């Protein structure tokens, strides 16, 4: 098999010390006729026909297969041992499988999950033996109605839709605990009160006490116990003092570390380790994004999270860190992760490095009851997870009216988009929501995002005057949907640029506009766009894009992450216009 592997602990935001990695080489088989159940593959008694490297999908080189054809049903099988852990209970965990997943251990069905972008787990203690057989079946149809983001549903890549990823595409592992354990612990900072709180959810619901220990820069700030009366228990703790002394910022991304111990009848049965940043997101009266009350001009880069050898699955956790460091070196202070929910290490490193991130729902491409329900179900889980991530500063439930193609005038689709806004605000009231990014914006949105791929910035300031936004038409689509008026929200240019080098944009490869003939011409066009955005008075921007992705070659980096341009030149341009915007506005 190929030399790719993912061996790090898979869920860094809620770590356990006792765990067993299950990535690596598994048996694997295509089941195009969907006869696997007739052949009793779920029993695990029959070896499968081939092999695959988990967590990489069969379409990509890193899996050891690299077959880009559609195979809607796939099976996985592997064995593992659970020795030396006595009577400890076991939690089987998956970070992501696309799209419908069934799991069996020793022939017993232990889990079913629907959705590509959310983790799931199961207490599998009753089914374990000393020697175990784990079998997984994934079904992933080329269906426009399931949330799929940038994965093609037409059998081949086209325009800005790429090779799909079927089956297990993120890490698999086992965790061990005593009589009960924390299934999840959400954590939200309250900067004004210098406190934090959230909700603790138990796996079994029999633990009766939890102890929280909070440390900051090596000092213990808090140690406190709370009773656990139900499976879900809200909690809140004051840290006292001045939040500014603990604050997370782009310049000083300081973090508070939290250990949560779970007790049953006075006996500790579990411990998990978390961290968060004390910070506040707001907008001032001038429409500027503020972090802890200080204006920050968001200089974002669009990041689609594809790798040449491994598709949607990062080849390593370090690969995510390298992408963030590259973006920072080019003068960007954040990224809009586009049409993808990324591996947990993305936000983990972003909060560690002082980097802003936007969380965006991968789209369906059909509007009906089934697809609306699928999107809303998965988005709920995504937001409940994302709200504990310090770097996340904005939610985007819909992009460019994908999945709601008639939202400009159709009342039902407008109401669905509004429902996503209200749902997101209900689940996390601490962050702004950009309801439909790009155009055909709704009246219920905290941010108006514009997509405009003009080749240079001439005319931007006149086109995007605030008094004209109700009638402006970027990229041939109305900025505001019919019946919806601009309400004074902060305005961002959330996609622009996409400038490809002409020598690379040949045949099926493409970029936006006419592209650049030379590196010096690219710098001229890039400067022209940044100057124009500054003159528009926007609250920030997001440049398209960080890397080339398959046939779309308008990245600042190539697919293999080699740079096309001088990072220092880009940094100076980004920071010059960003800092100018920040200094022109009062705090």
Phi, psi and omega in degrees: 000168181290168186270018179274142177203153175237105187247354181287160175299129195281339186236083190291338183282342177217081189273143168244151182279329185257104183209161182232117179289140178237012171289170178118204185279123175242158165289152188208149179203136169284146179224064185299328180275356180055052179251007186301321180289324175298326180273004176061038179296334181294340180289339180078005182277344182251121176298149179271166193285332185223198181222157179212152175264111177276136018256032183267142184278152187300338182290347192241150184307320185298339179285345187087002182244293177072041178256112185273003178285157179285126171229099193290338180232129179226151180238146177232148177211138172205161175250157175203161180246148176235073183252155174079012181245010173056233183264012182296144180278162187231136178243118177271127190235138174233130176277337179180130174222140184243113014230315175252128189232130170245142183230134176234142170237122180052039177085352180265131179285121187245346182198146167226136180219139176240127181130140185271335198246010182235144179284162173208161182209166179210137172284109187252015185309314185295345189256357187274149172233185176293317174251129186231150175243122179252125180236137180229134174241128177240138178238122185220094182277153173283068190252123178295341186273354178259143179302118186225353177062234183265017179275124181299149174242012185253011178088348178203156179296149176206148179044244180251032173241139197237178177308131181283175177230115185252138173087208182293119181233001171225177194293154176235137180200169177242142175235153185235144182207178180274230185290332178208167185206162173284120174283320176204153174223106175278153181213122179234132178276142170245096187296317184297324181265358186048056182216175173211159180195180180170214182220135177253125180245133182265154176291314186248334179084023180248348176294150185241357183204148175225142177244128178254130173237126183243129179236146178219121180050044174085356181251141177278120180265334187203139165219117185210147177251147175229150175284147175247105185263343183220178178294327177242128183230120173286152179215160176202138180224137171269138177261352179068172175073202186254122181299332181299332179287345180248001198295142169268131177216173179293326181280325180228084182281066182281145187231148172260135183255132186237126171253131179240117178255138182250135183236142172238111180058036179086354180257127179291129181244350183196156172210133177231155186238126181232174171204157178204164177253138175278104181205162183229136177252132178202174171236138178273182184295343178269001180085013180275137171293133181235138173247115185057037177083356182255128179300133176229118176280116185284119177248085187263159172237138177288129184229113183270350172064045172246145174238144184302320186266344189223007175065230182286343181272119176301138179295340177196162173297323180297331179298324177293318179298318180297322178296317179296316180296323177295315179298317178296322180295334178271003175094009175273144178249012177183177181217142167264107178287112196264120173058036181201142166259117193278162169313140184304338181288345178296303179292330179300311178287328179298316180289331179286329185259356182074067188216128182278145178226147173251139182255120187235137180282126172297134193277152156273170179231026177211144177249113170203178184299320183293314181290324177297318179294319180296316181293316182294321179298314182288322179297324177302312180294323181296313181295319180299329176279316186293333186293345176269005183257116188301322186289337185288123183237359180199147175248141177231094181286334181224140177240125173051035178064016176295132183087342174228066192295339180249025183296340180300327185225346184274122185296321181296316180290325175296319180294324177295315178298318176298322180296325176294323176298309183295321178299314182297316179296324180292321181285327180211096181280004187266353183232150178288156180239128174257092198299310180225099190281131172120306180188177182051047182290149179268165176288338176262091177200146178270342182222142170255117180254135183244137171248123180212114183259038172301145184289333175216174189270007182302127176090355181300314186299321178286319183296321188252036170297140184304322182287352181255357191293336179295335186242359184287150184230086174283141175052031176080007179234142178300139176292316179254134178296158179300135181084359181241128181250148176297129186248023177087011181294158171302142182246131177239145166270096191268353166209131176196170177086253183061033186280118177262154170283128187302326182295337181265338183268070181235154179064235179278347179283145186206161169220181180274145176069204184275347179077189182239137180281332184216167177298319180296324177292323176300313180300321180296315180294318180299316179297318180301318180293317180294320177300317181294319179296321177300316182292338180282343181074027179291163179273353180165178181213166176222111183277136175265115000206178184292309184229157165299147176227106179051243185280352181265105192251040180256026180279159170283337172242154173282174181301327179276008177074013171283138184283148175265338188226167179284118182302322185293322177296314179296319180300314182297321179292312180300312185288328180299311183282328177294313181293326178297319178296318183294322183281341180280343183255140174287150177289000000 
